[in-house]
């Protein structure tokens, strides 16, 4: 196993349940969606993700997902991304699935 972290490093990672509220394909970008996600905060977050090859917009809308919420904002395709959703992707890129929760729970619930 490479890149092991200790428990204190693990504790610094903040993940929450998020609910995808809107999905919009970014113009002139083949792979990027702009998602608006409720993570239980005063204002929803915008996250840019490369899921276009794997999901239709309607498949993502309303999903409860796992979101890394204490990642520094970054700019992609001229848009600010305020977190990262978690997904599993095959090494060859042939398949990618987002991590979801298996029962209803409120957006903003901490992942521990």
WOPEQUI-V131150 format. One line per field, one symbol per residue. ss: DSSP state (a for helix, b for strand, c for the rest). A space follows every 50 residues. Layout:
ss=???
This chain:
ss=ccccccaaaaacccbbbbbbbbbbbcccccccbbbbbbccccccbbbbbc ccccccaaaacccbbbbbcccccbbbccbbbccbbcbbbccccccbbbcb cccccccccbcc
